[in-house]
Amino acid sequence: MVDLSHIDLREDITYEEPPIQILDLKVKRLSKNDISLVLVKCQHHGDEELT
């Protein structure tokens, strides 16, 4: 359960959750573009919800 008392909701009902740890970083090459893929752990989510 998430404690909502310290979350600042925006007008469009979204919020920003700062990352606490970068777990992995990869760069994919697509044609002429490089795409960075970053696996980030956030404070209020468990390991099953890594983004």
mmCIF file of the N, C-alpha and C atoms, coordinates in Angstrom:
data_MODEL
# 
_entry.id   MODEL 
# 
loop_
_atom_site.group_PDB 
_atom_site.id 
_atom_site.type_symbol 
_atom_site.label_atom_id 
_atom_site.label_alt_id 
_atom_site.label_comp_id 
_atom_site.label_asym_id 
_atom_site.label_entity_id 
_atom_site.label_seq_id 
_atom_site.pdbx_PDB_ins_code 
_atom_site.Cartn_x 
_atom_site.Cartn_y 
_atom_site.Cartn_z 
_atom_site.occupancy 
_atom_site.B_iso_or_equiv 
_atom_site.pdbx_formal_charge 
_atom_site.auth_seq_id 
_atom_site.auth_comp_id 
_atom_site.auth_asym_id 
_atom_site.auth_atom_id 
_atom_site.pdbx_PDB_model_num 
ATOM 1   N N  . MET A 1 1  ? 0.841  -1.171 0.000   1.00 0.00 ? 1  MET A N  1 
ATOM 2   C CA . MET A 1 1  ? 0.000  0.000  0.000   1.00 0.00 ? 1  MET A CA 1 
ATOM 3   C C  . MET A 1 1  ? 0.887  1.235  0.000   1.00 0.00 ? 1  MET A C  1 
ATOM 4   N N  . VAL A 1 2  ? 0.514  2.235  -0.774  1.00 0.00 ? 2  VAL A N  1 
ATOM 5   C CA . VAL A 1 2  ? 1.301  3.453  -0.915  1.00 0.00 ? 2  VAL A CA 1 
ATOM 6   C C  . VAL A 1 2  ? 0.687  4.556  -0.068  1.00 0.00 ? 2  VAL A C  1 
ATOM 7   N N  . ASP A 1 3  ? 1.516  5.219  0.726   1.00 0.00 ? 3  ASP A N  1 
ATOM 8   C CA . ASP A 1 3  ? 1.072  6.350  1.526   1.00 0.00 ? 3  ASP A CA 1 
ATOM 9   C C  . ASP A 1 3  ? 0.937  7.568  0.611   1.00 0.00 ? 3  ASP A C  1 
ATOM 10  N N  . LEU A 1 4  ? -0.278 8.059  0.411   1.00 0.00 ? 4  LEU A N  1 
ATOM 11  C CA . LEU A 1 4  ? -0.535 9.151  -0.525  1.00 0.00 ? 4  LEU A CA 1 
ATOM 12  C C  . LEU A 1 4  ? -0.330 10.533 0.073   1.00 0.00 ? 4  LEU A C  1 
ATOM 13  N N  . SER A 1 5  ? -0.016 10.639 1.343   1.00 0.00 ? 5  SER A N  1 
ATOM 14  C CA . SER A 1 5  ? 0.094  11.940 1.981   1.00 0.00 ? 5  SER A CA 1 
ATOM 15  C C  . SER A 1 5  ? 1.291  12.753 1.478   1.00 0.00 ? 5  SER A C  1 
ATOM 16  N N  . HIS A 1 6  ? 2.337  12.102 1.001   1.00 0.00 ? 6  HIS A N  1 
ATOM 17  C CA . HIS A 1 6  ? 3.517  12.831 0.543   1.00 0.00 ? 6  HIS A CA 1 
ATOM 18  C C  . HIS A 1 6  ? 3.648  12.881 -0.975  1.00 0.00 ? 6  HIS A C  1 
ATOM 19  N N  . ILE A 1 7  ? 2.625  12.474 -1.714  1.00 0.00 ? 7  ILE A N  1 
ATOM 20  C CA . ILE A 1 7  ? 2.656  12.490 -3.172  1.00 0.00 ? 7  ILE A CA 1 
ATOM 21  C C  . ILE A 1 7  ? 1.960  13.749 -3.674  1.00 0.00 ? 7  ILE A C  1 
ATOM 22  N N  . ASP A 1 8  ? 2.671  14.535 -4.475  1.00 0.00 ? 8  ASP A N  1 
ATOM 23  C CA . ASP A 1 8  ? 2.107  15.744 -5.064  1.00 0.00 ? 8  ASP A CA 1 
ATOM 24  C C  . ASP A 1 8  ? 1.491  15.408 -6.414  1.00 0.00 ? 8  ASP A C  1 
ATOM 25  N N  . LEU A 1 9  ? 0.156  15.379 -6.475  1.00 0.00 ? 9  LEU A N  1 
ATOM 26  C CA . LEU A 1 9  ? -0.537 15.095 -7.727  1.00 0.00 ? 9  LEU A CA 1 
ATOM 27  C C  . LEU A 1 9  ? -0.593 16.341 -8.585  1.00 0.00 ? 9  LEU A C  1 
ATOM 28  N N  . ARG A 1 10 ? -0.397 16.157 -9.880  1.00 0.00 ? 10 ARG A N  1 
ATOM 29  C CA . ARG A 1 10 ? -0.520 17.257 -10.821 1.00 0.00 ? 10 ARG A CA 1 
ATOM 30  C C  . ARG A 1 10 ? -1.979 17.425 -11.208 1.00 0.00 ? 10 ARG A C  1 
ATOM 31  N N  . GLU A 1 11 ? -2.236 18.471 -11.964 1.00 0.00 ? 11 GLU A N  1 
ATOM 32  C CA . GLU A 1 11 ? -3.603 18.761 -12.385 1.00 0.00 ? 11 GLU A CA 1 
ATOM 33  C C  . GLU A 1 11 ? -4.209 17.617 -13.211 1.00 0.00 ? 11 GLU A C  1 
ATOM 34  N N  . ASP A 1 12 ? -3.382 16.903 -13.962 1.00 0.00 ? 12 ASP A N  1 
ATOM 35  C CA . ASP A 1 12 ? -3.872 15.785 -14.780 1.00 0.00 ? 12 ASP A CA 1 
ATOM 36  C C  . ASP A 1 12 ? -3.800 14.444 -14.045 1.00 0.00 ? 12 ASP A C  1 
ATOM 37  N N  . ILE A 1 13 ? -3.725 14.480 -12.722 1.00 0.00 ? 13 ILE A N  1 
ATOM 38  C CA . ILE A 1 13 ? -3.734 13.306 -11.829 1.00 0.00 ? 13 ILE A CA 1 
ATOM 39  C C  . ILE A 1 13 ? -2.523 12.393 -12.080 1.00 0.00 ? 13 ILE A C  1 
ATOM 40  N N  . THR A 1 14 ? -1.379 12.960 -12.406 1.00 0.00 ? 14 THR A N  1 
ATOM 41  C CA . THR A 1 14 ? -0.146 12.190 -12.517 1.00 0.00 ? 14 THR A CA 1 
ATOM 42  C C  . THR A 1 14 ? 0.828  12.684 -11.466 1.00 0.00 ? 14 THR A C  1 
ATOM 43  N N  . TYR A 1 15 ? 1.857  11.914 -11.222 1.00 0.00 ? 15 TYR A N  1 
ATOM 44  C CA . TYR A 1 15 ? 2.897  12.323 -10.278 1.00 0.00 ? 15 TYR A CA 1 
ATOM 45  C C  . TYR A 1 15 ? 4.246  11.829 -10.794 1.00 0.00 ? 15 TYR A C  1 
ATOM 46  N N  . GLU A 1 16 ? 5.299  12.447 -10.308 1.00 0.00 ? 16 GLU A N  1 
ATOM 47  C CA . GLU A 1 16 ? 6.641  12.050 -10.686 1.00 0.00 ? 16 GLU A CA 1 
ATOM 48  C C  . GLU A 1 16 ? 7.282  11.332 -9.509  1.00 0.00 ? 16 GLU A C  1 
ATOM 49  N N  . GLU A 1 17 ? 7.773  10.140 -9.783  1.00 0.00 ? 17 GLU A N  1 
ATOM 50  C CA . GLU A 1 17 ? 8.436  9.360  -8.749  1.00 0.00 ? 17 GLU A CA 1 
ATOM 51  C C  . GLU A 1 17 ? 9.915  9.262  -9.101  1.00 0.00 ? 17 GLU A C  1 
ATOM 52  N N  . PRO A 1 18 ? 10.780 9.870  -8.311  1.00 0.00 ? 18 PRO A N  1 
ATOM 53  C CA . PRO A 1 18 ? 12.205 9.864  -8.661  1.00 0.00 ? 18 PRO A CA 1 
ATOM 54  C C  . PRO A 1 18 ? 12.800 8.463  -8.552  1.00 0.00 ? 18 PRO A C  1 
ATOM 55  N N  . PRO A 1 19 ? 13.700 8.116  -9.472  1.00 0.00 ? 19 PRO A N  1 
ATOM 56  C CA . PRO A 1 19 ? 14.360 6.807  -9.397  1.00 0.00 ? 19 PRO A CA 1 
ATOM 57  C C  . PRO A 1 19 ? 15.331 6.768  -8.224  1.00 0.00 ? 19 PRO A C  1 
ATOM 58  N N  . ILE A 1 20 ? 15.512 5.571  -7.659  1.00 0.00 ? 20 ILE A N  1 
ATOM 59  C CA . ILE A 1 20 ? 16.472 5.442  -6.566  1.00 0.00 ? 20 ILE A CA 1 
ATOM 60  C C  . ILE A 1 20 ? 17.721 4.678  -6.997  1.00 0.00 ? 20 ILE A C  1 
ATOM 61  N N  . GLN A 1 21 ? 17.609 3.918  -8.114  1.00 0.00 ? 21 GLN A N  1 
ATOM 62  C CA . GLN A 1 21 ? 18.773 3.155  -8.550  1.00 0.00 ? 21 GLN A CA 1 
ATOM 63  C C  . GLN A 1 21 ? 18.625 2.799  -10.024 1.00 0.00 ? 21 GLN A C  1 
ATOM 64  N N  . ILE A 1 22 ? 19.710 2.950  -10.778 1.00 0.00 ? 22 ILE A N  1 
ATOM 65  C CA . ILE A 1 22 ? 19.749 2.476  -12.162 1.00 0.00 ? 22 ILE A CA 1 
ATOM 66  C C  . ILE A 1 22 ? 20.375 1.094  -12.122 1.00 0.00 ? 22 ILE A C  1 
ATOM 67  N N  . LEU A 1 23 ? 19.612 0.089  -12.577 1.00 0.00 ? 23 LEU A N  1 
ATOM 68  C CA . LEU A 1 23 ? 20.058 -1.300 -12.467 1.00 0.00 ? 23 LEU A CA 1 
ATOM 69  C C  . LEU A 1 23 ? 20.778 -1.795 -13.714 1.00 0.00 ? 23 LEU A C  1 
ATOM 70  N N  . ASP A 1 24 ? 20.411 -1.255 -14.885 1.00 0.00 ? 24 ASP A N  1 
ATOM 71  C CA . ASP A 1 24 ? 21.012 -1.730 -16.128 1.00 0.00 ? 24 ASP A CA 1 
ATOM 72  C C  . ASP A 1 24 ? 20.893 -0.646 -17.186 1.00 0.00 ? 24 ASP A C  1 
ATOM 73  N N  . LEU A 1 25 ? 21.858 -0.594 -18.097 1.00 0.00 ? 25 LEU A N  1 
ATOM 74  C CA . LEU A 1 25 ? 21.854 0.366  -19.186 1.00 0.00 ? 25 LEU A CA 1 
ATOM 75  C C  . LEU A 1 25 ? 22.346 -0.337 -20.442 1.00 0.00 ? 25 LEU A C  1 
ATOM 76  N N  . LYS A 1 26 ? 21.547 -0.281 -21.513 1.00 0.00 ? 26 LYS A N  1 
ATOM 77  C CA . LYS A 1 26 ? 21.917 -0.879 -22.791 1.00 0.00 ? 26 LYS A CA 1 
ATOM 78  C C  . LYS A 1 26 ? 21.651 0.144  -23.882 1.00 0.00 ? 26 LYS A C  1 
ATOM 79  N N  . VAL A 1 27 ? 22.409 0.052  -24.963 1.00 0.00 ? 27 VAL A N  1 
ATOM 80  C CA . VAL A 1 27 ? 22.195 0.912  -26.123 1.00 0.00 ? 27 VAL A CA 1 
ATOM 81  C C  . VAL A 1 27 ? 21.889 0.009  -27.315 1.00 0.00 ? 27 VAL A C  1 
ATOM 82  N N  . LYS A 1 28 ? 20.724 0.207  -27.914 1.00 0.00 ? 28 LYS A N  1 
ATOM 83  C CA . LYS A 1 28 ? 20.312 -0.550 -29.098 1.00 0.00 ? 28 LYS A CA 1 
ATOM 84  C C  . LYS A 1 28 ? 20.540 0.312  -30.323 1.00 0.00 ? 28 LYS A C  1 
ATOM 85  N N  . ARG A 1 29 ? 21.061 -0.280 -31.363 1.00 0.00 ? 29 ARG A N  1 
ATOM 86  C CA . ARG A 1 29 ? 21.302 0.438  -32.620 1.00 0.00 ? 29 ARG A CA 1 
ATOM 87  C C  . ARG A 1 29 ? 20.180 0.084  -33.583 1.00 0.00 ? 29 ARG A C  1 
ATOM 88  N N  . LEU A 1 30 ? 19.404 1.081  -34.012 1.00 0.00 ? 30 LEU A N  1 
ATOM 89  C CA . LEU A 1 30 ? 18.318 0.910  -34.972 1.00 0.00 ? 30 LEU A CA 1 
ATOM 90  C C  . LEU A 1 30 ? 18.617 1.784  -36.181 1.00 0.00 ? 30 LEU A C  1 
ATOM 91  N N  . SER A 1 31 ? 18.906 1.160  -37.304 1.00 0.00 ? 31 SER A N  1 
ATOM 92  C CA . SER A 1 31 ? 19.298 1.882  -38.518 1.00 0.00 ? 31 SER A CA 1 
ATOM 93  C C  . SER A 1 31 ? 20.419 2.864  -38.198 1.00 0.00 ? 31 SER A C  1 
ATOM 94  N N  . LYS A 1 32 ? 20.109 4.146  -38.182 1.00 0.00 ? 32 LYS A N  1 
ATOM 95  C CA . LYS A 1 32 ? 21.119 5.164  -37.898 1.00 0.00 ? 32 LYS A CA 1 
ATOM 96  C C  . LYS A 1 32 ? 20.933 5.797  -36.533 1.00 0.00 ? 32 LYS A C  1 
ATOM 97  N N  . ASN A 1 33 ? 20.043 5.261  -35.733 1.00 0.00 ? 33 ASN A N  1 
ATOM 98  C CA . ASN A 1 33 ? 19.753 5.842  -34.423 1.00 0.00 ? 33 ASN A CA 1 
ATOM 99  C C  . ASN A 1 33 ? 20.203 4.915  -33.295 1.00 0.00 ? 33 ASN A C  1 
ATOM 100 N N  . ASP A 1 34 ? 20.691 5.508  -32.220 1.00 0.00 ? 34 ASP A N  1 
ATOM 101 C CA . ASP A 1 34 ? 21.012 4.771  -30.997 1.00 0.00 ? 34 ASP A CA 1 
ATOM 102 C C  . ASP A 1 34 ? 19.912 5.029  -29.979 1.00 0.00 ? 34 ASP A C  1 
ATOM 103 N N  . ILE A 1 35 ? 19.355 3.958  -29.399 1.00 0.00 ? 35 ILE A N  1 
ATOM 104 C CA . ILE A 1 35 ? 18.289 4.045  -28.408 1.00 0.00 ? 35 ILE A CA 1 
ATOM 105 C C  . ILE A 1 35 ? 18.825 3.539  -27.080 1.00 0.00 ? 35 ILE A C  1 
ATOM 106 N N  . SER A 1 36 ? 18.767 4.378  -26.050 1.00 0.00 ? 36 SER A N  1 
ATOM 107 C CA . SER A 1 36 ? 19.208 3.973  -24.716 1.00 0.00 ? 36 SER A CA 1 
ATOM 108 C C  . SER A 1 36 ? 18.053 3.299  -23.978 1.00 0.00 ? 36 SER A C  1 
ATOM 109 N N  . LEU A 1 37 ? 18.318 2.113  -23.441 1.00 0.00 ? 37 LEU A N  1 
ATOM 110 C CA . LEU A 1 37 ? 17.347 1.377  -22.637 1.00 0.00 ? 37 LEU A CA 1 
ATOM 111 C C  . LEU A 1 37 ? 17.871 1.341  -21.199 1.00 0.00 ? 37 LEU A C  1 
ATOM 112 N N  . VAL A 1 38 ? 17.085 1.878  -20.278 1.00 0.00 ? 38 VAL A N  1 
ATOM 113 C CA . VAL A 1 38 ? 17.527 1.993  -18.888 1.00 0.00 ? 38 VAL A CA 1 
ATOM 114 C C  . VAL A 1 38 ? 16.544 1.265  -17.986 1.00 0.00 ? 38 VAL A C  1 
ATOM 115 N N  . LEU A 1 39 ? 17.049 0.364  -17.157 1.00 0.00 ? 39 LEU A N  1 
ATOM 116 C CA . LEU A 1 39 ? 16.238 -0.348 -16.168 1.00 0.00 ? 39 LEU A CA 1 
ATOM 117 C C  . LEU A 1 39 ? 16.380 0.386  -14.845 1.00 0.00 ? 39 LEU A C  1 
ATOM 118 N N  . VAL A 1 40 ? 15.265 0.933  -14.340 1.00 0.00 ? 40 VAL A N  1 
ATOM 119 C CA . VAL A 1 40 ? 15.283 1.819  -13.184 1.00 0.00 ? 40 VAL A CA 1 
ATOM 120 C C  . VAL A 1 40 ? 14.420 1.239  -12.063 1.00 0.00 ? 40 VAL A C  1 
ATOM 121 N N  . LYS A 1 41 ? 14.909 1.323  -10.846 1.00 0.00 ? 41 LYS A N  1 
ATOM 122 C CA . LYS A 1 41 ? 14.133 0.934  -9.665  1.00 0.00 ? 41 LYS A CA 1 
ATOM 123 C C  . LYS A 1 41 ? 13.631 2.211  -8.996  1.00 0.00 ? 41 LYS A C  1 
ATOM 124 N N  . CYS A 1 42 ? 12.321 2.265  -8.742  1.00 0.00 ? 42 CYS A N  1 
ATOM 125 C CA . CYS A 1 42 ? 11.720 3.423  -8.093  1.00 0.00 ? 42 CYS A CA 1 
ATOM 126 C C  . CYS A 1 42 ? 11.395 3.086  -6.638  1.00 0.00 ? 42 CYS A C  1 
ATOM 127 N N  . GLN A 1 43 ? 11.207 4.104  -5.861  1.00 0.00 ? 43 GLN A N  1 
ATOM 128 C CA . GLN A 1 43 ? 11.081 3.948  -4.412  1.00 0.00 ? 43 GLN A CA 1 
ATOM 129 C C  . GLN A 1 43 ? 9.842  3.160  -3.998  1.00 0.00 ? 43 GLN A C  1 
ATOM 130 N N  . HIS A 1 44 ? 8.705  3.364  -4.615  1.00 0.00 ? 44 HIS A N  1 
ATOM 131 C CA . HIS A 1 44 ? 7.449  2.778  -4.134  1.00 0.00 ? 44 HIS A CA 1 
ATOM 132 C C  . HIS A 1 44 ? 7.007  1.545  -4.924  1.00 0.00 ? 44 HIS A C  1 
ATOM 133 N N  . HIS A 1 45 ? 7.901  0.936  -5.668  1.00 0.00 ? 45 HIS A N  1 
ATOM 134 C CA . HIS A 1 45 ? 7.554  -0.251 -6.457  1.00 0.00 ? 45 HIS A CA 1 
ATOM 135 C C  . HIS A 1 45 ? 8.507  -1.375 -6.130  1.00 0.00 ? 45 HIS A C  1 
ATOM 136 N N  . GLY A 1 46 ? 8.001  -2.587 -6.166  1.00 0.00 ? 46 GLY A N  1 
ATOM 137 C CA . GLY A 1 46 ? 8.818  -3.758 -5.894  1.00 0.00 ? 46 GLY A CA 1 
ATOM 138 C C  . GLY A 1 46 ? 9.634  -4.162 -7.105  1.00 0.00 ? 46 GLY A C  1 
ATOM 139 N N  . ASP A 1 47 ? 10.427 -5.207 -6.960  1.00 0.00 ? 47 ASP A N  1 
ATOM 140 C CA . ASP A 1 47 ? 11.293 -5.672 -8.053  1.00 0.00 ? 47 ASP A CA 1 
ATOM 141 C C  . ASP A 1 47 ? 10.498 -6.178 -9.251  1.00 0.00 ? 47 ASP A C  1 
ATOM 142 N N  . GLU A 1 48 ? 9.274  -6.632 -9.050  1.00 0.00 ? 48 GLU A N  1 
ATOM 143 C CA . GLU A 1 48 ? 8.470  -7.137 -10.160 1.00 0.00 ? 48 GLU A CA 1 
ATOM 144 C C  . GLU A 1 48 ? 7.949  -6.012 -11.043 1.00 0.00 ? 48 GLU A C  1 
ATOM 145 N N  . GLU A 1 49 ? 8.084  -4.757 -10.613 1.00 0.00 ? 49 GLU A N  1 
ATOM 146 C CA . GLU A 1 49 ? 7.578  -3.613 -11.371 1.00 0.00 ? 49 GLU A CA 1 
ATOM 147 C C  . GLU A 1 49 ? 8.698  -2.700 -11.865 1.00 0.00 ? 49 GLU A C  1 
ATOM 148 N N  . LEU A 1 50 ? 9.865  -3.263 -12.156 1.00 0.00 ? 50 LEU A N  1 
ATOM 149 C CA . LEU A 1 50 ? 10.963 -2.440 -12.639 1.00 0.00 ? 50 LEU A CA 1 
ATOM 150 C C  . LEU A 1 50 ? 10.648 -1.911 -14.023 1.00 0.00 ? 50 LEU A C  1 
ATOM 151 N N  . THR A 1 51 ? 11.095 -0.657 -14.297 1.00 0.00 ? 51 THR A N  1 
ATOM 152 C CA . THR A 1 51 ? 10.830 -0.042 -15.596 1.00 0.00 ? 51 THR A CA 1 
ATOM 153 C C  . THR A 1 51 ? 12.111 0.296  -16.294 1.00 0.00 ? 51 THR A C  1 
# 
